[in-house]
Amino acid sequence: MELINERMQVKRALKNWPDRYLAISKQELAIKKEKLSELDPETATAEDIAAIVGNTHLVHKSECCECGEDSWNIVKLGQDIEYDDPVAWICRDCLVKAIKLIDGG
């Protein structure tokens, strides 16, 4: 089980970003890496990351497998695909509905 929210994605992007963009020039990589290093992982936002890297691929809302809505608050249930186990990405609202269903209400 893993929480997939904006903060977690920002921290992951700041840590792993240079590893994902080897196709850009070394100069551009150095500039973007420096700008990213200036961000505070505890306060940076998805918009901050997108403004520097030029897209929203690294930090974005995720789609709930139950309702289909995009959300910043998703729980990933199950194992990664390499284990051939199903994975479900479920938003907070759907988790609350599931708990009510289990509780009989």
Contacts in CASP RR format, 6 or more apart in sequence:
PFRMAT RR
TARGET T0000
AUTHOR 0000-0000-0000
METHOD contacts of the structure
MODEL  1
MELINERMQVKRALKNWPDRYLAISKQELAIKKEKLSELDPETATAEDIA
AIVGNTHLVHKSECCECGEDSWNIVKLGQDIEYDDPVAWICRDCLVKAIK
LIDGG
1 75 0 8 1.000
1 76 0 8 1.000
1 77 0 8 1.000
1 78 0 8 1.000
2 75 0 8 1.000
2 76 0 8 1.000
3 73 0 8 1.000
3 74 0 8 1.000
3 75 0 8 1.000
3 76 0 8 1.000
4 62 0 8 1.000
4 74 0 8 1.000
4 75 0 8 1.000
4 76 0 8 1.000
4 89 0 8 1.000
5 72 0 8 1.000
5 73 0 8 1.000
5 74 0 8 1.000
6 45 0 8 1.000
6 46 0 8 1.000
6 59 0 8 1.000
6 72 0 8 1.000
7 42 0 8 1.000
9 46 0 8 1.000
9 58 0 8 1.000
9 59 0 8 1.000
9 60 0 8 1.000
10 39 0 8 1.000
10 41 0 8 1.000
10 44 0 8 1.000
10 45 0 8 1.000
10 46 0 8 1.000
10 48 0 8 1.000
10 49 0 8 1.000
10 59 0 8 1.000
11 41 0 8 1.000
12 58 0 8 1.000
13 36 0 8 1.000
13 49 0 8 1.000
13 53 0 8 1.000
13 58 0 8 1.000
13 59 0 8 1.000
14 36 0 8 1.000
14 37 0 8 1.000
14 39 0 8 1.000
14 41 0 8 1.000
14 44 0 8 1.000
14 49 0 8 1.000
17 32 0 8 1.000
17 33 0 8 1.000
17 36 0 8 1.000
17 53 0 8 1.000
17 58 0 8 1.000
18 29 0 8 1.000
18 33 0 8 1.000
20 58 0 8 1.000
21 29 0 8 1.000
21 32 0 8 1.000
21 53 0 8 1.000
22 29 0 8 1.000
24 32 0 8 1.000
32 52 0 8 1.000
32 53 0 8 1.000
35 52 0 8 1.000
36 49 0 8 1.000
36 52 0 8 1.000
36 53 0 8 1.000
39 48 0 8 1.000
39 49 0 8 1.000
39 52 0 8 1.000
46 56 0 8 1.000
46 59 0 8 1.000
46 60 0 8 1.000
49 58 0 8 1.000
49 59 0 8 1.000
50 56 0 8 1.000
50 59 0 8 1.000
61 70 0 8 1.000
61 71 0 8 1.000
61 72 0 8 1.000
62 70 0 8 1.000
62 71 0 8 1.000
62 72 0 8 1.000
62 74 0 8 1.000
62 89 0 8 1.000
63 69 0 8 1.000
63 70 0 8 1.000
63 71 0 8 1.000
63 89 0 8 1.000
64 70 0 8 1.000
64 71 0 8 1.000
64 74 0 8 1.000
64 89 0 8 1.000
64 90 0 8 1.000
64 91 0 8 1.000
64 93 0 8 1.000
64 94 0 8 1.000
65 88 0 8 1.000
65 89 0 8 1.000
65 90 0 8 1.000
66 88 0 8 1.000
66 90 0 8 1.000
66 91 0 8 1.000
66 94 0 8 1.000
67 91 0 8 1.000
67 93 0 8 1.000
67 94 0 8 1.000
69 91 0 8 1.000
69 93 0 8 1.000
71 91 0 8 1.000
71 92 0 8 1.000
71 93 0 8 1.000
73 91 0 8 1.000
73 92 0 8 1.000
74 89 0 8 1.000
74 90 0 8 1.000
74 91 0 8 1.000
75 89 0 8 1.000
75 90 0 8 1.000
75 92 0 8 1.000
75 95 0 8 1.000
76 87 0 8 1.000
76 88 0 8 1.000
76 89 0 8 1.000
77 87 0 8 1.000
77 88 0 8 1.000
77 89 0 8 1.000
77 90 0 8 1.000
78 85 0 8 1.000
78 86 0 8 1.000
78 87 0 8 1.000
78 88 0 8 1.000
79 85 0 8 1.000
79 87 0 8 1.000
80 87 0 8 1.000
81 87 0 8 1.000
90 98 0 8 1.000
END
